Amino acid sequence: MTDSLPFTLRQLQYALAVAEQRSFGKAALRCHVAQPSLSQQVAALESALGFLLFERNARNVRCTSAGEAFLARAGALLRDAADLAEAARRGRDPLSGVLRLGVIPTLAPYLLPAAAMRLRAAFPHLRPLWREDKTGPLLEALRAGDLDAALLAEGPELGDLQRVPLFTDRFLLILPTAHPLAAHPGPVRADQLADESVLLLDDGHCLRDQALPFCGRAGLRESAFRATSLSTLVHLVASGEGLTLLPELALAVEGRRNDVAVRRLAPPEPSRVVVLAWRPASALSPSLGHVARALVRAP
């Protein structure tokens, strides 16, 4: 085993900041350090390594090919170091302090009030810090170590993330009250929806991807308009622009109108599974299992 390393974690942090910002000045601001000090540390790192990490000119800074390979591994090392530091900090009380949690927009308004209450009751010393965003950016933040865990819908894009299923959220059919199916008894079958116009969310929302297979089986035609929120979809249905699918979790908020009808769909009902997901190597894994169990009944 090597007695000492030729670099420090601080030097790696500075170098990664330069690579991300493509500027020594911006990297120094991000790291809250004077630029000469940061430049000196990066130069010392390059000297210790024996090769240049960056190509420098008057306009910008670029990584060398050797620098890109080295900094990719340095980023992974820093994430592991951050996890180690977090494990040490939480050694005495793992469920205290700030917990950085992500949540997708089609869950946040409907799940967070109950989820926040449950977390406060179960872990009074825990301070959840919520970030709402689409699935893609949340997964990037989670894998980069900028989030501890996230409330997401189960899907292949979650990859090897560790997760605990919280509940199954069925999709309901929302249609104008004047639509013939609004007064139809019993659940609506997929074949009754052929050639109807369906309103869906914009690209990037996982709910869209989860609704598309059902829409294909039912022969629904997607409207050219794509919304950014469930509330907008329901407003458009009320104005007669088409039908939509609404997660049952959102019904209490978005279904409180007298100008739309809510109908259940015949089995097999389309649905999504809501999970709490985190990095497999996270030092918080045991604690996040407790958090997940506290959230199971959140809806």
Secondary structure as UniProt FT lines:
FT   HELIX           9..21
FT   HELIX           24..31
FT   HELIX           35..49
FT   STRAND          54..56
FT   STRAND          61..63
FT   HELIX           65..89
FT   TURN            94..95
FT   STRAND          97..103
FT   TURN            105..107
FT   HELIX           108..122
FT   TURN            124..125
FT   STRAND          126..132
FT   HELIX           135..144
FT   STRAND          149..153
FT   HELIX           156..158
FT   TURN            159..160
FT   STRAND          162..176
FT   TURN            177..178
FT   HELIX           180..183
FT   HELIX           190..193
FT   TURN            194..195
FT   STRAND          197..201
FT   TURN            203..204
FT   HELIX           206..218
FT   STRAND          221..227
FT   HELIX           230..238
FT   TURN            239..240
FT   STRAND          243..247
FT   HELIX           248..250
FT   HELIX           251..254
FT   STRAND          260..263
FT   STRAND          271..278
FT   TURN            280..281
FT   TURN            283..284
FT   HELIX           285..295
FT   TURN            296..297
//
